[in-house]
Amino acid sequence: MILSNAMVKSAISATPLLPNNEDTAKKFHTLGVSSITALSILAPSSFEDRRLSDELTHNASCVMDATVEHIVRTPKTLKITFFAHNLDTTLEGVIFSPKPYMIHQFPKGTRAFFSGKAVLEQGRWQIIQPVKITAVGSIVPVYKTPLRTDVMRRLVEKTLTVESLCSEGIPHAIAQTLYEIHFPKQPKPLNEKQLHALKFAELYDYMRQLRHKRRFHPTHYRACGDTAQWMKSLPFELTHDQQNAIADISNDLRSPNAARRMIVGDVGSGKTMVIFASVVLMHPHRSLLMAPTTILANQLYEEAQKYLLHLKTVLVTSATKKGSLDEYDFIIGTHALLHRPIPECALVMVDEQHRFGTAQRHALTKLTDSDTAPHFLQFSATPIPRTLAMIESAHIDVSLIVQTPFVKNIDTKVIHKNDFPALLEHIRAEIAQDHQVLIVYPLVEQSESINYQSIEEARSYWESKFENVYVTHGKDKEKEQVLIDFRESGSILLATTVVEVGISLPRLSTVVIVGAERLGLSTLHQLRGRVSRTGLQGYCYLYTNTTGKNERLESFGSCMSGFEIAALDLKFRKSGDLLEGRLQSGNKFRWVDMGEDEEIVKEVKMWLEKNI
């Protein structure tokens, strides 16, 4: 069955439906699948050769057309004498620990098909654990699923055809290969073509689900601002990636449907300028931005004062007096925005979107008193692999900012206890140049289960050796003020990963990460990204008590791009559930390798786009 383009488009755009038959639908539910395509990727774990044997082979499966000549039951065994017509010989079948019902499968004098394992014992052939089978002449798949193998087999035979796969939009050649995996002419291991088909089907089914989760909301807000003149007024030139992201956003904001886009950029890639360009595009309509911390909101506000001179901008935090915001073009704030009246906004943005819950992001789009949906942009400094970006694009539009305005020069080294004296000398030399040092500890207080000092244990040492030592952590209610004070007059900051995202520290040249092997690569990258923000020579020291070479940390040291780090993270962690959990660790995909299968992701994406 070759589907026309119109039929394929219809199949892809249709929501996958469970089978109408109630019994079949229950089986699909037990398997956790909602389409025949999803069923097809549950490939057989092995096969039984049900073709009649023409000879006996020791320890191999045997299928015979046999007559039961005699049967003897003992307390521990059931022994059946067979005459195998296809083998022209008499042999003995042995069933160990037989159940009462088994004796009824072997009435004396009956002729039927039987299968079991052939064993040569002391010159005599035996068939171990023979079972009666209803059909011969084929290769029968064996499945490891929540359903019994025979039930699963009948379900596949009933529902899985080339036609049914094509009717769900699968390309004919892929559908044919998937069918042959379940119904092969010869039982063989999966070949490259079959593995490709399984990966294609898995990605297709997954991205199709993402596509159907997507919702389009009409809006009457349209961008009419011009970024060309604004970009010319900047004292620097935007990178190619920044300009591409702005072009993507411009197209979104001129669409009849509200934008739903995620802009993913590495630390220091210039996402702030993309945020400001979006505000310029939307003017004279009002824009709103929510940031996760007061420090970050302050920094964005200060930057807006420099680069959006023609717009009225306001900062809203928990300390801001409540009053009308109607006169402002651009509202920047923290969570405090969720707790006060907000005037109508055409564009709503969230910075460091992973720091907010889904409910908070959703609440933000509902804050404004309007009968039409605002455009919504999410910004993230946690880079994702291109494969993940392509998959996510079925659910939400994605722009990647891979380039950075300037290349950071950061030396990354794995160090141990014996390197500590050299580290001290380095810290003294940096402080002498009016540079700052960040030391990240894994714990605030002492722990018996972790073999590293905590901040509280270490602070007296640093305070006795150096001046202007500041300390903060996640539980510190004054952490934002401590970071501001440190930025102005500090030499060393002792902290937990609370500084992973947040304040800009222009004089910070060195970060020391204690117990680095305990942190994820993306967190290490975020921490390293705190240094060399203004072109300083930067240093990142990964301190570990583990002995021997740590491949993960060594690999991290040779990668500077967050997108390379994300791909490296996949190599060590494997991908997770994108649809529900947004890439948690643990392999969600059965066949697809997120780190290796970018070309197949492209292929599926092109097929979906071509046929919509």
Order of alpha helices (4+ residues) and beta strands (2+ residues): alpha-alpha-alpha-beta-beta-beta-beta-beta-beta-beta-alpha-alpha-alpha-alpha-alpha-alpha-beta-alpha-beta-alpha-beta-beta-beta-alpha-beta-alpha-beta-beta-alpha-beta-alpha-beta-alpha-beta-beta-alpha-beta-alpha-alpha-alpha-alpha
